[in-house]
Amino acid sequence: MYYFNAIYYKERVVIGLFFKHVCWLSCSHIHISCRVVGMTENQGAFSRPRRSWTDLCRKFWGVFLRNKWQILALLSVLAGVFLGMILRIYAHLTDSEKGYINYPGELLSRMLRMVTTPLIVTSVIIGMSEVSSKSSRRIAARVLVYIFSTTVLAVTTGILLSVHIKPGFSSDVTSMIDVEKEDFFSMVALMDLVRNMIPASLIIAFFAHYKTETVEAEVEAYDPISGLPMNLTEFEQLGRTVPGTNMVGLIVWSCIGGLLIGQIGEANRTLVKLLKDLNMALTVVAHWITWYMPYGLIFMIASHVTEVEGWGSFMKLGKLAGVILLGLIIHGMVILPFIYLVLVRRNPFVVMREVSHVLFTAMRMSSSADTLPETMQCCEERLKFDPRITRFMLPIASNLNMNGSVLYEVASVVFIAQLNDIHLNGTHIVNISLTAAASCMGAEGVPAIGALTSVFILSAVGLPAKGASLLVLLEWILDHFNTVINVWGNCIGVALIHHLSQNELPVQNQSG
């Protein structure tokens, strides 16, 4: 029983309003009328209307459409675990038969690598050209420095936590890390890194990269005392071009090309439009591939379940989730506020309080681009930032500044490498960092989930992607927290750039 109660006072009116009432207050008289759904004139009580099955089905269908990729991925994981358990218990598969089971998953990985490399390259070029062509050079330079600095800090946080906590290693295999003993900052690795930054051909960089390998060579020698021949084994360094995308060279020259295109001015419109059209076409292809994703994931998970010994890798996912959440908290609650506090000398949590509802929206929608209008409105109306700063930086930052996503990616890739008992050297770390940062730049337009992006990063840097499909179990949850850090980093960046550039804005008005 629901009743409508109104208490009248001379100075104020207190109105109690319950379900299904629509009230109107006139300005001249306190006149209240009520419309109740499902009530007749002679009815003295209010009855709650019944929802039809059609309304409930429509509501659930809307929820499914908004979260279809996460739901399909989760269902695929569950189906893959179920199929893998059946095959493991009732079938004794040979290695070739296990390869047949993994074949659909291998096709998914190949399709993803096919479309993601050109998609990343075009996204980086477009993003850099927009930064270089808009606003003053000083403001654009500050935006680039902020995005670059926070991305480096996010990558560093994710790598340090993953390397020190070791979520992918078990206690009994920790000693296996030093099998491939290699100096982290060895001169050979550094020289290979610089060589790959300057590829001999950008076309070849899509297919191969340079790598120096240490090989054993037998050398004939004679004993100085007896004069008898003897065989000595020496280690030689052999440099050659090996298959695998040179992501370091592609990313470096995509950034340089984007900055140069932005400096051309009006003449670059045709080239930028061509790149945007190509990027849009690749995004459509990525959407097509994503429809194949649930089918491929089922067999990737099933293949992994048939090969693993025990459930240790599944249990380690909880440790990885703890590492990622700890990294997000450190980056969002310590590093970003500290940068703002040092450079602006104001309380950063005042900004957090004003944009708190935007952060909750980001948590719910799990998309930086979808929260962009609300973020822009909040920065301009509540924080009183100059619209020229917000409308310049936020569209760029929502695509380029993905601190939470890049932290998740580097931690996940290091985790998968640890699951496969792979020692990561300095070259691997730099390649993972650059590839993860570039992948997240184009991630807003890619429908594939973060776990599949991790598969691409592993393949791009020459690491096996075995076990990466397990990340689907975590990504659909952690992606919401990643988006919160992405949006929070954009808000801190706008506040910082506004403080540093507000004295230059009147000069731009006068010159304009």
PANUKOL-536121 format. One record per residue (C-alpha): x, y, z. Coordinates in steps of 0.2 Angstrom, whole numbers, padded with zeros to 4 digits, always signed. Layout:
XYZ;...
***
This chain:
+0000+0000+0000;+0008+0016-0006;+0001+0033+0000;+0004+0051-0005;+0007+0062+0009;+0009+0081+0009;+0013+0093+0023;+0010+0111+0020;+0019+0125+0028;+0019+0144+0025;+0037+0145+0021;+0041+0128+0013;+0032+0112+0007;+0038+0095+0012;+0032+0082-0001;+0032+0063+0002;+0033+0055-0015;+0032+0036-0018;+0032+0024-0033;+0022+0029-0049;+0018+0047-0044;+0020+0062-0055;+0018+0078-0046;+0016+0096-0052;+0018+0111-0041;+0011+0128-0048;+0020+0144-0044;+0005+0154-0038;-0004+0141-0028;+0002+0125-0019;-0008+0114-0030;-0003+0096-0031;-0010+0083-0043;-0005+0065-0044;-0006+0053-0058;-0005+0035-0053;-0003+0021-0065;-0015+0006-0063;-0027+0016-0051;-0046+0020-0054;-0054+0036-0047;-0063+0026-0033;-0048+0016-0028;-0042+0021-0011;-0025+0011-0012;-0011+0011-0024;-0006-0005-0033;+0011-0009-0040;+0009-0012-0059;+0015-0029-0065;+0030-0030-0077;+0027-0041-0092;+0039-0054-0098;+0042-0043-0114;+0048-0029-0103;+0060-0040-0093;+0066-0049-0109;+0069-0032-0117;+0079-0026-0102;+0090-0041-0101;+0093-0040-0120;+0099-0022-0118;+0111-0027-0104;+0117-0041-0115;+0120-0029-0130;+0130-0017-0119;+0141-0030-0113;+0140-0043-0127;+0159-0045-0129;+0163-0048-0110;+0148-0060-0109;+0153-0070-0124;+0171-0071-0119;+0166-0077-0102;+0154-0090-0109;+0168-0095-0121;+0180-0098-0106;+0167-0108-0097;+0164-0119-0112;+0182-0121-0116;+0186-0127-0098;+0171-0139-0099;+0177-0146-0116;+0195-0147-0110;+0190-0157-0094;+0180-0169-0104;+0194-0172-0116;+0207-0174-0102;+0197-0186-0093;+0189-0197-0106;+0202-0195-0121;+0221-0198-0121;+0226-0186-0135;+0242-0187-0144;+0252-0171-0148;+0246-0170-0165;+0228-0172-0159;+0231-0158-0147;+0237-0147-0161;+0220-0150-0170;+0211-0144-0155;+0221-0128-0154;+0219-0125-0173;+0204-0113-0172;+0213-0103-0158;+0229-0102-0168;+0218-0095-0183;+0211-0082-0170;+0229-0077-0165;+0234-0075-0183;+0219-0065-0188;+0222-0053-0173;+0241-0051-0178;+0236-0048-0196;+0224-0033-0192;+0232-0026-0176;+0249-0020-0183;+0242-0009-0197;+0229-0003-0185;+0242+0002-0172;+0253+0011-0185;+0238+0021-0192;+0232+0025-0174;+0249+0032-0168;+0251+0042-0184;+0234+0050-0183;+0236+0054-0164;+0253+0062-0166;+0247+0072-0181;+0232+0079-0171;+0243+0084-0157;+0256+0092-0168;+0243+0102-0179;+0232+0109-0165;+0235+0124-0153;+0251+0132-0149;+0267+0122-0149;+0270+0124-0131;+0254+0117-0125;+0255+0103-0138;+0273+0099-0131;+0266+0099-0113;+0252+0087-0118;+0265+0075-0126;+0277+0076-0111;+0263+0072-0099;+0256+0058-0109;+0274+0051-0112;+0279+0053-0094;+0263+0045-0086;+0264+0031-0098;+0282+0027-0094;+0277+0028-0075;+0263+0016-0078;+0274+0004-0088;+0287+0005-0075;+0275+0001-0061;+0267-0014-0069;+0284-0021-0074;+0292-0019-0057;+0278-0026-0047;+0277-0041-0059;+0295-0044-0059;+0297-0043-0040;+0281-0052-0035;+0282-0065-0049;+0264-0070-0050;+0267-0082-0064;+0281-0092-0056;+0279-0106-0043;+0291-0109-0029;+0298-0124-0037;+0303-0116-0054;+0310-0100-0048;+0328-0107-0050;+0324-0110-0068;+0325-0091-0072;+0343-0090-0073;+0345-0104-0086;+0346-0091-0100;+0358-0079-0090;+0359-0063-0099;+0364-0045-0093;+0349-0034-0092;+0358-0019-0100;+0371-0029-0110;+0379-0019-0124;+0373-0032-0137;+0355-0030-0132;+0356-0011-0133;+0364-0011-0150;+0350-0022-0156;+0337-0011-0149;+0345+0004-0158;+0346-0006-0174;+0328-0010-0174;+0324+0008-0170;+0332+0012-0187;+0326-0002-0199;+0334-0003-0216;+0316-0004-0223;+0300+0001-0216;+0291-0013-0227;+0303-0026-0220;+0299-0020-0202;+0282-0027-0204;+0289-0044-0206;+0306-0046-0198;+0318-0038-0185;+0336-0039-0181;+0343-0050-0168;+0360-0055-0162;+0361-0073-0155;+0375-0082-0146;+0380-0098-0154;+0393-0111-0151;+0407-0113-0163;+0421-0126-0163;+0439-0120-0166;+0454-0130-0171;+0469-0127-0160;+0485-0136-0155;+0491-0140-0138;+0506-0129-0135;+0515-0142-0125;+0512-0158-0135;+0508-0151-0151;+0493-0162-0153;+0477-0155-0161;+0462-0152-0150;+0445-0145-0152;+0440-0129-0142;+0422-0122-0141;+0420-0103-0142;+0404-0093-0141;+0402-0081-0156;+0389-0068-0158;+0379-0069-0174;+0368-0055-0180;+0354-0059-0192;+0336-0054-0197;+0323-0066-0190;+0305-0067-0193;+0293-0056-0182;+0286-0039-0183;+0299-0025-0178;+0287-0015-0167;+0300-0004-0160;+0305+0003-0177;+0287+0004-0183;+0281+0014-0167;+0296+0026-0167;+0294+0030-0186;+0275+0031-0184;+0277+0044-0170;+0290+0054-0181;+0279+0053-0196;+0264+0059-0187;+0273+0074-0180;+0279+0078-0197;+0262+0077-0205;+0255+0088-0192;+0268+0101-0196;+0262+0102-0214;+0246+0111-0210;+0232+0112-0222;+0241+0102-0235;+0240+0087-0224;+0221+0085-0225;+0221+0073-0239;+0234+0062-0231;+0226+0062-0214;+0209+0058-0221;+0217+0043-0230;+0224+0037-0214;+0208+0039-0205;+0198+0030-0218;+0211+0016-0218;+0210+0015-0199;+0191+0014-0200;+0192+0000-0212;+0204-0009-0201;+0192-0006-0186;+0178-0014-0196;+0189-0029-0200;+0193-0031-0182;+0174-0031-0178;+0172-0045-0190;+0186-0055-0182;+0179-0052-0165;+0163-0061-0170;+0175-0076-0172;+0183-0073-0155;+0171-0084-0144;+0173-0099-0156;+0192-0097-0156;+0193-0094-0137;+0184-0111-0133;+0197-0121-0142;+0211-0110-0135;+0205-0113-0117;+0202-0132-0121;+0219-0134-0128;+0227-0126-0113;+0217-0137-0100;+0222-0153-0109;+0240-0148-0107;+0242-0141-0090;+0247-0151-0075;+0235-0147-0061;+0226-0131-0059;+0241-0120-0053;+0240-0108-0068;+0222-0104-0064;+0226-0101-0046;+0240-0089-0051;+0227-0078-0060;+0221-0072-0042;+0239-0067-0039;+0240-0058-0055;+0224-0049-0051;+0231-0043-0035;+0247-0037-0043;+0237-0027-0056;+0225-0019-0043;+0240-0014-0033;+0248-0006-0048;+0232+0003-0052;+0230+0010-0034;+0249+0015-0033;+0247+0024-0050;+0230+0032-0047;+0232+0036-0028;+0251+0040-0027;+0260+0044-0043;+0247+0055-0052;+0242+0065-0036;+0261+0067-0032;+0264+0074-0050;+0250+0086-0048;+0255+0091-0030;+0273+0095-0035;+0269+0105-0051;+0253+0114-0046;+0256+0115-0027;+0237+0111-0023;+0228+0097-0016;+0225+0084-0030;+0210+0076-0021;+0200+0091-0023;+0200+0087-0041;+0196+0069-0038;+0181+0075-0027;+0174+0086-0041;+0176+0072-0055;+0170+0058-0044;+0154+0055-0053;+0164+0054-0069;+0175+0041-0062;+0159+0031-0057;+0153+0033-0074;+0169+0026-0081;+0168+0012-0069;+0151+0008-0076;+0153+0010-0094;+0171+0004-0096;+0176+0016-0110;+0186+0032-0110;+0178+0038-0126;+0160+0035-0120;+0163+0046-0104;+0172+0060-0114;+0157+0072-0115;+0153+0070-0096;+0172+0073-0092;+0173+0088-0103;+0157+0096-0095;+0163+0092-0078;+0181+0100-0081;+0173+0116-0088;+0158+0118-0077;+0164+0111-0060;+0183+0114-0061;+0181+0130-0071;+0195+0125-0083;+0197+0134-0099;+0187+0126-0113;+0201+0128-0125;+0212+0117-0115;+0199+0104-0111;+0192+0103-0129;+0210+0102-0136;+0217+0089-0123;+0203+0077-0118;+0199+0070-0136;+0218+0067-0138;+0221+0060-0121;+0206+0048-0122;+0214+0039-0136;+0233+0041-0132;+0234+0042-0113;+0229+0024-0107;+0239+0022-0091;+0227+0009-0083;+0226-0001-0099;+0245-0001-0102;+0249-0006-0084;+0237-0021-0086;+0245-0026-0103;+0263-0026-0097;+0259-0035-0081;+0249-0048-0091;+0262-0051-0104;+0276-0053-0090;+0264-0065-0081;+0262-0076-0097;+0281-0076-0100;+0283-0082-0082;+0270-0095-0084;+0281-0102-0099;+0297-0101-0088;+0305-0087-0099;+0318-0076-0093;+0315-0058-0100;+0330-0048-0104;+0332-0029-0107;+0327-0030-0125;+0311-0040-0121;+0306-0027-0108;+0308-0012-0119;+0299-0021-0134;+0285-0026-0122;+0284-0008-0115;+0283+0000-0132;+0271-0012-0140;+0259-0011-0125;+0259+0008-0125;+0256+0008-0144;+0243-0006-0143;+0233+0004-0130;+0234+0020-0141;+0223+0011-0154;+0213+0000-0141;+0198+0012-0140;+0194+0008-0158;+0197-0010-0157;+0183-0021-0151;+0195-0035-0146;+0197-0037-0128;+0213-0034-0118;+0217-0053-0117;+0218-0054-0136;+0229-0038-0136;+0241-0047-0124;+0242-0062-0137;+0247-0049-0150;+0260-0041-0139;+0268-0058-0135;+0268-0063-0153;+0275-0046-0159;+0290-0047-0147;+0294-0065-0151;+0287-0073-0135;+0275-0088-0135;+0257-0084-0132;+0253-0101-0124;+0241-0098-0109;+0236-0080-0114;+0218-0085-0116;+0217-0087-0097;+0217-0068-0096;+0199-0068-0102;+0194-0073-0084;+0201-0057-0077;+0200-0044-0091;+0181-0042-0091;+0182-0037-0072;+0199-0027-0072;+0194-0017-0088;+0182-0007-0077;+0196-0002-0065;+0208+0001-0080;+0196+0014-0087;+0194+0023-0070;+0213+0026-0070;+0213+0031-0089;+0199+0044-0085;+0207+0050-0069;+0224+0052-0078;+0215+0063-0091;+0207+0074-0078;+0224+0076-0069;+0232+0080-0085;+0219+0093-0090;+0221+0101-0073;+0240+0101-0074;+0240+0108-0092;+0227+0122-0088;+0238+0128-0073;+0254+0128-0083;+0246+0136-0099;+0233+0148-0092;+0245+0163-0094;+0247+0160-0112;+0229+0158-0117;+0225+0177-0117;+0240+0180-0129;+0232+0167-0141;+0216+0177-0140;+0224+0193-0145;+0234+0186-0159;+0218+0177-0166;
***
